[in-house]
Amino acid sequence: MPQAAQILSKAFNRRIDEEQIQQVVDDGQLLRADGTFSLIDYVAYLARPEVEEMNDE
């Protein structure tokens, strides 16, 4: 998770810590059997509410 925190912090231009990442991974059930997760799935999960809102309009 430390590497993901660095990557996501740079991508979002704000501090994102490991606990925040773990919460999203847990909420979205993004953890794979090998203990990893996809950053693409992570960002897609975060974008879901916005996409769903756009589809409702």
C-alpha positions as a printed Julia matrix, in Angstrom:
57×3 Matrix{Float64}:
   0.0     0.0     0.0
   2.84    2.49    0.52
   3.6     2.55   -3.2
  -0.09    3.02   -4.03
  -0.26    5.91   -1.57
   2.64    7.63   -3.32
   1.18    7.08   -6.79
  -2.32    8.21   -5.85
  -1.03   11.22   -3.91
   0.82   12.4    -6.99
  -2.1    11.65   -9.31
  -4.67   13.46   -7.16
  -2.19   16.19   -6.12
  -3.03   15.74   -2.43
  -1.91   13.51    0.42
  -3.56   10.1     0.43
  -2.5     7.73    3.18
  -2.56    3.98    3.37
  -5.58    3.93    5.67
  -7.65    5.9     3.15
  -6.64    3.49    0.4
  -7.44    0.47    2.54
 -10.91    1.88    3.3
 -11.72    2.31   -0.4
 -10.31   -1.13   -1.24
 -12.44   -2.67    1.51
 -15.59   -0.7     0.64
 -15.3    -1.56   -3.05
 -14.19   -5.14   -2.42
 -11.26   -4.48   -4.75
  -8.71   -6.8    -3.16
  -7.69   -9.7    -5.38
  -6.89  -13.21   -4.14
  -3.16  -12.45   -4.35
  -3.52   -9.44   -2.03
  -3.21   -6.79   -4.73
  -5.68   -4.37   -6.3
  -5.83   -2.51   -9.58
  -5.33    1.25   -9.52
  -7.72    1.43  -12.47
 -10.41   -0.39  -10.47
  -9.66    1.89   -7.51
 -10.16    5.1    -9.49
 -13.21    3.66  -11.29
 -14.77    2.83   -7.92
 -14.19    6.39   -6.73
 -15.76    7.77   -9.92
 -18.92    5.63   -9.72
 -21.12    8.16   -7.88
 -20.31   10.85  -10.44
 -20.93    8.52  -13.37
 -24.22    7.3   -11.88
 -25.29   10.91  -11.33
 -24.53   11.77  -14.96
 -26.59    8.79  -16.12
 -29.57    9.93  -14.01
 -29.71   13.32  -15.74
